[in-house]
Amino acid sequence: MTNETRADPAPPTPAREPVRRIDIGTRLLRLVDAIWRPAALLALIFVAWWVITAQGWVADYLVPTPVQVWERTTQDWSSLMYHSYVTLYETVVGFLLASVLGLATAVAIAYSRTLERTLYPIVLFAQVIPKIAIAPLIVVWFGNDLAPKIILAVLIAFFPVVVSGVAGLRSTDPELLELSATMGASRWQTFRKIRFPNALPHLMAGEKVAVTLAVVGAVVGEFVGASEGLGYQLMIANGNLDAPLLFAALILMSLIGILLFVIVEVLEALLIPWHASRRSATPLTTS
């Protein structure tokens, strides 16, 4: 009787899962689901504003009616657009400078204990100083042009970028760093391939905070010394008790902040689509 050796059959190759493609209808449904709640809350606030002013419960020079704000906005549309552009320009330039300087400072602090002990106390000290207190001094030093507003935007937006950058750069798995060193990667290659991508979720969270604070910094600079910008318009409206113009400038300022926040949010979705925060159905608890 002969013994025959039979080869084990090869395991079946698992079928590839089909690539899930999200059609336009699904994207629209997700968009509607994301915006209907804040839209409903804004509509409720608008109705309450309309009722309060229509009933005359508050004087017009304190809280104008929505119609008065709309009429003033359309009447001064070209002027408001120009001042909005000035504030937007100051905000964007200040935010970009704060992002570059903040990231460079975060890298220096994360890679060097000496620089951490040297720079971190100074950064913290600069953050706790009220910017409105030093704004007149900055205007005296740099004049009434765009420079003081951009500097104040940088000073206010700088701190969140530094803190989030340091936290992200230090959250890298040590085993990945050891593996990178074992494979002979340089410090630049480790930073570019491991540390920086790992730090992006923290960094983008700080960027979203910084971009809204940059608007505040630009407006604070316009409060102190300016002849253009939405902050300047707010000061003029406040001095003349022009409530419709005041509300119009506030609404435009809020729209600038929301627009810039959405842009950073879209940039985050493009840079880190793999992160858990970008998934639509991330569970809040485990079962």
C-alpha positions in Angstrom: 0.0 0.0 0.0 1.6 3.2 -1.1 1.4 6.4 0.8 0.5 9.4 -1.3 1.2 12.9 -0.1 -1.5 15.3 -1.1 -0.8 19.0 -1.2 -3.2 21.1 0.8 -5.5 23.2 -1.4 -4.6 26.8 -1.5 -6.9 29.0 0.6 -9.4 30.9 -1.5 -8.4 34.5 -2.3 -10.7 36.8 -0.4 -12.8 38.9 -2.7 -12.0 42.6 -2.8 -14.5 44.8 -1.3 -16.0 47.1 -3.8 -14.9 50.7 -3.6 -17.7 52.7 -2.0 -18.5 55.8 -4.0 -20.5 58.5 -2.5 -22.9 60.0 -5.0 -24.0 63.6 -5.1 -27.3 62.8 -3.4 -25.6 61.3 -0.4 -23.3 64.3 -0.1 -26.2 66.6 -0.3 -28.0 64.7 2.5 -24.9 64.9 4.7 -24.6 68.6 4.0 -28.3 69.2 4.9 -27.9 67.0 8.0 -24.9 69.1 9.1 -26.4 72.6 8.6 -30.1 72.3 9.4 -29.6 72.5 13.2 -27.5 75.7 13.3 -29.8 77.1 10.6 -32.9 76.4 12.7 -31.2 78.0 15.7 -30.3 81.1 13.7 -33.8 81.3 12.3 -35.2 81.1 15.9 -32.8 83.9 17.0 -33.8 86.0 14.0 -37.6 85.6 14.7 -37.0 86.6 18.4 -35.0 89.6 17.2 -37.8 90.6 14.8 -40.6 90.2 17.5 -38.7 92.1 20.2 -38.0 95.1 17.9 -41.4 95.0 16.2 -43.2 95.1 19.6 -41.0 98.1 20.6 -39.7 96.3 23.8 -36.3 97.8 23.1 -35.5 101.3 21.7 -34.4 101.5 18.1 -31.1 103.2 18.9 -30.2 100.2 21.1 -31.4 97.3 19.0 -32.5 98.2 15.4 -35.0 96.2 13.5 -33.9 93.6 10.8 -35.4 95.9 8.2 -33.3 98.9 9.4 -30.1 96.8 9.3 -30.9 95.5 5.8 -31.6 99.0 4.5 -28.4 100.4 6.0 -26.4 97.5 4.6 -27.8 98.0 1.0 -27.4 101.7 1.3 -23.7 101.5 2.3 -22.9 98.3 0.5 -19.9 99.5 -1.5 -18.4 101.2 1.6 -19.0 98.1 3.8 -17.5 95.8 1.2 -14.3 97.9 1.1 -13.9 97.9 4.8 -14.7 94.2 4.9 -11.9 93.6 2.4 -9.4 95.6 4.5 -10.3 93.6 7.6 -10.2 90.3 5.7 -6.7 91.2 4.2 -5.4 92.0 7.7 -6.8 88.8 9.1 -5.5 86.5 6.4 -2.0 88.0 6.4 -1.8 87.9 10.2 -3.1 84.3 10.3 -0.6 83.1 7.8 2.3 84.7 9.6 1.1 83.4 12.9 0.8 79.9 11.4 4.4 80.0 10.0 6.0 81.5 13.1 3.9 79.3 15.4 4.8 76.1 13.7 8.5 77.1 13.6 8.4 77.8 17.3 6.6 74.6 18.0 9.2 72.6 16.1 12.0 74.3 18.0 10.3 73.6 21.4 9.5 70.0 20.5 13.1 69.2 19.4 15.1 71.0 22.1 14.6 71.1 25.8 16.8 74.1 26.1 14.7 76.1 23.7 11.6 74.9 25.4 12.8 76.3 28.7 13.8 79.5 27.0 10.9 80.1 24.7 7.8 78.7 26.4 7.8 81.1 29.3 8.2 84.0 27.0 5.4 82.8 24.7 3.2 82.3 27.8 4.1 85.8 29.1 3.3 87.4 25.7 -0.1 85.6 25.6 -1.4 86.7 29.0 -0.8 90.4 28.3 -4.1 91.9 27.2 -3.6 92.9 23.6 -5.9 95.9 23.9 -3.5 97.2 26.5 -0.5 97.1 24.2 -2.3 98.1 21.0 -1.8 101.8 21.4 1.9 101.2 21.9 2.1 99.2 18.7 0.3 101.9 16.8 2.7 104.5 18.1 5.7 102.3 17.0 4.4 101.2 13.6 1.9 104.0 12.6 -1.7 103.9 11.5 -1.3 101.8 8.3 -1.9 98.0 8.1 1.2 96.9 10.0 -0.2 97.3 13.6 -3.4 95.4 12.7 -1.4 92.5 11.2 0.9 92.5 14.2 -1.9 92.3 16.6 -3.6 89.5 14.6 -0.3 87.6 14.7 0.1 88.1 18.5 -3.4 86.8 19.2 -3.4 83.9 16.8 0.2 82.8 17.5 -0.3 81.0 20.9 -2.9 78.3 19.8 -0.7 77.3 16.9 2.3 76.9 19.2 0.5 74.9 21.8 -1.3 72.6 19.4 1.9 72.1 17.3 4.0 71.1 20.4 1.3 68.7 21.6 1.0 67.1 18.1 4.8 66.8 17.6 5.2 65.2 21.0 2.3 62.7 20.5 4.3 60.6 18.0 4.6 56.9 19.0 8.1 56.3 20.3 8.2 53.0 18.6 7.8 54.7 15.2 10.7 57.0 16.0 12.8 54.0 17.1 11.9 52.2 13.9 12.8 55.2 11.8 16.1 55.6 13.5 16.8 51.8 13.0 16.1 52.2 9.2 18.6 55.1 9.0 16.2 57.9 8.4 17.5 61.4 8.9 15.8 63.9 11.3 14.3 65.7 8.3 12.9 62.4 6.9 11.5 61.5 10.3 9.9 64.9 10.6 8.4 64.9 7.1 7.2 61.3 7.1 6.3 60.6 10.7 6.2 63.5 13.1 4.5 66.2 11.0 1.7 63.9 9.6 1.1 62.7 13.1 0.9 66.2 14.4 -1.6 67.5 11.8 -4.8 66.6 13.7 -3.6 68.6 16.7 -2.2 71.4 14.5 -5.4 71.8 12.5 -7.4 72.1 15.7 -5.1 74.9 16.8 -5.4 76.5 13.3 -9.2 76.6 13.5 -8.9 78.5 16.9 -6.2 80.8 15.5 -8.1 81.9 12.4 -11.0 83.1 14.4 -8.8 84.9 16.9 -7.0 86.6 14.0 -10.2 88.4 13.2 -10.3 89.7 16.8 -6.7 90.9 16.6 -7.3 92.8 13.3 -10.4 94.5 14.7 -8.7 95.4 18.0 -6.0 97.1 15.9 -8.6 99.0 14.0 -10.2 100.1 17.3 -7.1 101.9 18.4 -5.9 103.6 15.3 -7.3 103.2 11.8 -9.2 105.0 9.1 -10.5 101.9 7.4 -11.8 98.4 8.3 -14.8 97.0 10.0 -13.4 97.9 13.4 -13.1 101.5 12.3 -16.8 101.3 11.2 -17.8 100.0 14.5 -16.1 102.9 16.3 -17.8 105.4 14.0 -21.2 103.7 14.5 -20.7 103.6 18.3 -19.8 107.3 18.4 -22.8 108.3 16.3 -25.3 105.9 18.0 -25.8 104.4 14.6 -27.2 101.0 15.6 -28.0 99.7 12.1 -24.5 100.3 10.9 -23.1 98.7 14.1 -25.2 95.6 13.5 -24.3 95.5 9.8 -20.5 95.6 10.6 -20.9 93.0 13.3 -22.7 90.6 11.0 -20.0 91.1 8.3 -17.3 90.5 10.8 -18.9 87.3 11.9 -19.3 86.2 8.3 -15.6 86.7 7.7 -14.7 84.6 10.7 -17.1 81.8 9.7 -15.8 81.9 6.1 -12.2 81.5 7.2 -13.1 78.8 9.7 -14.9 76.8 6.9 -11.8 77.2 4.7 -9.6 75.8 7.4 -12.1 73.0 8.0 -12.0 72.0 4.3 -8.2 72.1 4.3 -8.2 69.8 7.3 -10.5 67.4 5.5 -8.1 67.3 2.5 -5.0 66.9 4.6 -6.1 64.3 7.1 -9.1 62.4 5.6 -7.7 59.3 7.4 -8.2 60.7 10.9 -11.0 59.5 13.2 -12.3 63.0 13.5 -13.1 63.1 9.8 -15.2 60.0 9.8 -18.9 60.5 9.7 -20.0 57.7 12.0 -17.3 57.7 14.7 -18.9 56.1 17.8 -18.8 58.2 21.0 -18.8 55.1 23.3 -17.8 51.5 23.0 -20.2 48.7 23.6 
